[in-house]
């Protein structure tokens, strides 16, 4: 897992951090942005989705978040594109 922290002033570091798994190309976003992390952790466990923790914060797979929060799908998709582009650009 690799991590990126965007440079957005006045936004908590954990809410501007995203994880990226180069093998699966999955992007992981902070649960606090979408809902109560404890509730999301419970939902993820019922769905059989692995949790990722970084600095005591829960990060959820963007693909799972997109399915759970369809009203936010466009924002999630945009974030995923930006994170993937960052890591693709950093490869070469």
N, C-alpha and C positions, 0 to 999 in steps of 0.2 A: 504494500500500500504506500502510495506517495501522496503528499499533501501540498496544497496550494493555499496561500492566504492572500486575499485581495487587499488592496490598499484603499479602503473606503473609510474616510474619517468618521469618527463618532459612532461607529458600529462595532459592537463587541467582537473581539478576535474570533471567538468560536462560531459566530454567526456569519463570518466572511471566510471561513475555512471550508475546503472541500477535499475529499479523498478521491484517489483515482487508482484503480487496479488495472495495470497495463495488460495483464493476461486476459481478463474478461472485458476490458474497456468500460467497466461499470464505474459510475460516479456516485460518491456517497456525500449526502448533504446533512447538515445538522438538524436533528429532530426538533429543536426548539423553534425553528422557523415555521414549522407546520402545525405543531400541536404539543400537547404535554408529552415530554419524553417517556415518562413511565407508562402512559397509555399506549404510545407507539411501540415501546419495547414489548408490552404484552401482546399487542396485535401482531407484531412481527413473529413472536414466538408461536402463536397459534397458526400463523401462515407458514411456518417453517423457514423463515427468512433469518439468515445470520446477522447478528448485530456487530457493529464495529464501534469501538470506543477509542477516542483520542482525547487525552487530557481530561478524563472523566466526563466527557460528553458523548452522547449517542449520535451516531451517524447512520442514516438509512440509505439503502440503495435507491437511486433516483428512479429506476424502473418501477420499484414497488411504490414509492411515493406518488408517482404519476398515476398509478392504478387506484390508489387510495384517495387521492385528492384531484379528481378530474378537472375541477374548476381552476386548478393551478397548473394544469398540464403545459400550457404554453410557456409559463415562466420557468418551469422545471426543464422543459426541452431547451430553452435558450441557455440556461445555466449549464446544462450538460454539453451543449455545443461549445461554449466558451472554455469549459474545463478541458474537454478533449482536445480542442485546438491548441491550448497552452501546452499540453504534454506532447502533442504531435510536433509542434514547433521546437520543443526542447530536445527532441531526439536527434536532430541533425543540425 
